[in-house]
Amino acid sequence: MAGTISRCPFCGGPLSEPLGALGFAGPTCPACRRTANVPDHPYYGTVGAVEYDFDDVTPADRASATDILVGAGVPYRWEDGYRLLVGPESEDEVDRLFGHTGDEGADVDAASGNGRAAAAATRAAPGNGPAAYGDDDEPAAWEADEEAVEALSRLFDAADRLRHRPQDEDAAAELADAAGVVLIAPVPFAMNQVVWATAGMLARQLLDLVESQAESEDIAAGADALRAVLRDHV
């Protein structure tokens, strides 16, 4: 999706222009000097995300570490503060690729060819990630429920905006982030399982339409279908 990410997908640096859409050239990142296009397999989720800190690493080394993930087919995204996020299902693989295999400072798999860059990454302390539950007074399940319910509300808002403005890039970004939660989170307490599953399916379909730059009429229709399902539950 063009323009939905304000950071370089390679080094996490800030961009002054929107990203290039899939298949189209984007701006050149002023930090790592790479063409900043939307990655083929971005990571949209937030629940349980695993975080790596690259704050003290050069842009070139951050881009080299990204190359490791791209080569391994691991979805990822950059957040503010040069934090690299991957899904919890990729944690073991990324730890191995980045050399975090039990001994702090262990060498990265030589096959990666980017040992120095990846080894510089620091695993965020438990509880410091965007969705590391269990450190506050509330039980983890309660916090997960709250985030899932909030994601439904954000999903409805994004669908409503896309229904009226199918090319709204901010709404598309909100859709992607909220869908990332709904697609992997368990059914919230008191939520109908069929409604939850249907919302996830329609959100995924709408996201596919937006990412493939479908016709505005198709995006609007998909957004209207998602909005109709969520209307009485947010």
N, C-alpha and C positions, 0 to 999 in steps of 0.2 A: 504494500500500500504506500503510495507516494505521500511523503509529508507527515506520516503518523509517528515518526521517531525523530527526536531532535538531537540524537547523538550518533556519532559515527558507529556503524555496526562492526567495525574492525578494532578500533582503539578506544571507543567510548567517549571520545572528545566531542565537545559541543559543535553543532553545525549552525551556520547562519542561513542555510537554505534547506528546503525539504529534501528528503531522500529521493533517489530515483526509483521509479517503479520497476518491478521485475521485468527484465528484458530491455530496459531503457537506462541510458547513462545518467548518473546523478552528479552532484557536485563533488569536487575534490576536497577531501578532509584537510584542513589547514595544518593538522598535527601530524598525521601519518602519511599524508600525500596520496592516499588511496581514493579510488572512486567509490563514493558512499552510496551504494544501492541497498535496497531492502534485501536482507538475507533470504535464501530459499526456504530455510526452515527455522524461523524465529521461535523463541520460547515465550509463550504468552502467559503462562501460569503464575500464580503468586503463592498458593497454599503449599507450604513445605519447601519453598525454593531454597536451594543451596547457594551460598554466596562466597565469592572469592574476592579478596581485596587487592587491587592493582594500583593503589594510590601512589606508591613510590617507584613505579615502573615507567620507563620511557614509552612514548606512543608507539615506536617501532616494535618494542618488545611486547606491548599489549596486542598489537596487530599480529605478531608472530604466535602468541598464545591462542588468539582467535583462530588462526590457521590450523592449529592442532584440532580444535573442536570441529571446524568445517571439514577437515580431512576425515575425522571419525564419524561425521554425520550426527553430531550432538547438537540439538537445538539450544540456543542461548540468547541472552540479551544483556545489554549494558545499562546500568542505572547511574544516577548522579554519584559523584565521588569515586568514579572508576571502579565500581563494583560490578563484577560479572556474575550473572545469575543463570543457573541451570536447574532443570527439574530434579526432584528427589530420586526419580528412577534412573537418573544418569550419574548419581553421586559417586558410586564405586568406580565407574569407568573414568570419570573426570579426575578423581583422586589419583588413579593409576597414571593417566596421561600427564598430570601435573606433578607426579612424583611424590604425592602425599600418601604413601603406602605403609605408614606405620612409624617410620623413623623420620623425624623432622629434618628437612634438608636433604632427603634421599634424592638420588638422581632420577630425572625423568627418563622414561623409556627412550632409548637411543633412537628408535625407529622414528620418533616424532621429528627429530632434527632441530627441535627448538627447546632443548632442555633448559637453557639459561632463562629464557623468557618465562616459561611456565613455572619453573621452580621458584621464581620470584613472587608468585602469587601466594597470598596468605589466606588460609581458611578463616572466615569470620568466626568469632567466638559464638558458642551456642546461645541462642536467644537474641542475637543481634540481627538476624535476617529479617526480611520483610514479613514473614509469616511463621516465625519460629515460636510455636505456642508453648504454654506451660510455665512461663517465667513470672506471670502475674498471679494475682490471687484467684482469678477465675479459672475453673477447669478448662483444659485444652479443648474439649468437645464444645463447650459453650462459646469459646472464642471462634472456633471453626464455624459454628452455626451462624454467629453474628456476621462473619465475613461472607458466608454463602448467601444469606438473606440480603445483605447490602449489595452483593454482586447482582442479584436478581433485579433490584431496583435500578442499578446502573445499566443493566441490560435493557430494561424497559425504556429508560431515558434515551439510550443510544438508538434503539429501534425507532422510537418516536421521532427523533431528529432525522434519522436516515429516511424515514417514510416521507418526510417533507423535503429533505435536501439530500438526495442519494450520494452526492459528491462531497458531503461534509467530512473533511479529513479528521477533525477532532472527534466527531461522533464515531468514526471508524476506529480510531485508536481506543476510545472508551469501550466500544463493542469487543475489540480484541482482548483487552485486559479483563473485562468482566466475564467473557466467554471462557477465558483460561481458568477462572475459578470454578464456574459452573460445570465445566466438562470434567473436572477431576475431583471436586469436593463431594463428600457423601451427602445424601438427602438431608436437609435441615429438619429439625424437630418440628412435627406437626405439618410438614409439607407433603402433599400428595406425590407419591413416587412417579405416577404417570405424568403429572404436570411437570415435575422436575426433569424427567427424561425427555419429554417433548420439548421443553425449553432448551435443553442442551442440544438436541438434534437440530432445531430450527436456528439456534445461534450459530452452530457449525456451518449450516447451509448458507446463512446470510454472510458469514465471514468468508466463505469460499467465493461467494458472488462478488464481494467487495475486493478481495485479493486478486481475483481474475479480471477485475475492471469490467464487469458485466454491464449490460445496458441499464440506464437509470431506472427504466420501468421495472426491470427484474429485481433490482436492489430494493426499490420501493415496495414491491409486492412481497418480497421476503421479509422486509422489515415490518410490514403490516401484519403478516402472519404471526411473527414473534410477538409483536405488540398485543395482538388479540389474545394470545395464550396467557400473557403475563398481566393483563389489565386488572384482573380481579385478585391478584396475589401480591401486589406491591403497594 
